[in-house]
């Protein structure tokens, strides 16, 4: 009896993992673990049923590993890859789920840490300065050579 | 990978009809080409309407129809505005086109100018820079053809890419610059009408409020005016666009081909008309999340949104518009790069004694060879369009200052021009790999300016402008 209970307990503990393993289309991967631009590409293997139809998947993105508050839930029935943009700073979690919300992949994470504004404004300032120099040069040269070719 | 909007068979039929149409038109126009000058420079007698249209159509390319939506999707508002600022390249080139025609009335290529103005060392550096850029752009256009067909019809990437290359190489080969300019005129009309129509449908069917709400919820950073990477990208794109136009034989060959006194007006008009186009094409990318479109690759967002908005018939329409945009640039680039390779590499470096009739034949073989090389490089689909294009930014931005100072100032010497282009490019590549693709052109332009300023301060070449007058006799 005790052995049976142990087996049952083991099955119960292992069941979610078995379920995931049985239906997981593949490992979900992200192109970078640290994005400085707020965009990432996520990819996975497309699973097909007996009729060769792609298994519909939803991609969930959340800021917590329990996915209690999902930021995005995307229906991607035919895709095995998606490029997402516009993320703010933070740590994000992603996973694939099926139509009945059953997990189809392991949870992966990626961090978005934008470049510092100080660096951005430094480059902006350099760009603006170069632009003004170019504009002034072209205006002056054109005017000068229009008068005296 | 994604629901196709056009049945594959329909896409193939359009492709065949469309391709055959352009090729026959190119052949018909090419019948009048009797000399090298006819083939390469359309007889140096292009009028204002054709001149403005070809400048505009050439600049509306994968940049505007595929990459502008991509960069809006990645960099938001700044991506859209930054892209439209590429029009400044055309606008700034307007007075330079006039000066080029005045200084070199018998010139053929931008390479002629660099060689005569700065000498052979700078010319060699320039040819490397120019060739890298031309191949990068050609490959991006071939890739764009494949991506477009894949996104809209589910046709294999390699088939779409091969089709656009075969079509454009064929009519450029048959008709030369005359065919390129004439097809550009028709393509401009298709593109302008098409882009405005798609933008209108997006605004009407999705609406600004919905787009704003969805983007602010799902992609908040895209609306953030303090988006660091996008702020870095802004001036980078401006200098990339300026560098592309200032150095490329695509624009110089047009300056030589336009009727005397027209270059300035034609480029100014083309720039002003081009300015709003990336705003429209970029805007539709922001509608992606409102329409539940999440692209596998960022460069597919534009055609996918447009095709979803307009349905199957609309997808055909989108296909024709984007295909026109790609073809109008691909043909121009093939022709201009062919000229550069024929005149500067074949005649300049390999066979200086070649006569014009021989060069006429060689120029056709060069176009064919370029098409084949582009096809081979497109096969592996190594990167996204945006990244590929911005990689070439490191090369082209280094040429801005040597060309500006070279056209207007006697002081700059060949040594410093070569150093500015070489070291500018290397520093741009360093920025590309160390920071990101959105700083390559800016870094390259900055270093190039610093070297030119040092050169102007240290040496005085006292260049004689009269040496540019007889471009062909002084090789």
Interface residues (C-beta under 8 A of the other chain):
Chain A: X36 X37 X38 X39 X41 X71 X72 X74 X75 X76 X77 X78 X79 X80 X81 X82 X83 X84 X85 X86 X87 X88 X114 X115 X116 X117 X119 X120 X121 X123 X124 X126 X127 X128 X130 X131 X133 X134 X135 X137 X138 X141 X142 X144 X145 X149
Chain B: X1 X2 X3 X73 X74 X75 X76 X92 X95 X96 X99 X102 X215 X218 X219 X220 X221 X222 X224 X226 X227 X228 X229 X231 X232 X234 X235 X236 X238 X239 X242 X292 X294 X295 X296 X297 X298 X400 X404 X407 X408 X409 X435 X436 X438 X439 X442 X445 X446 X449
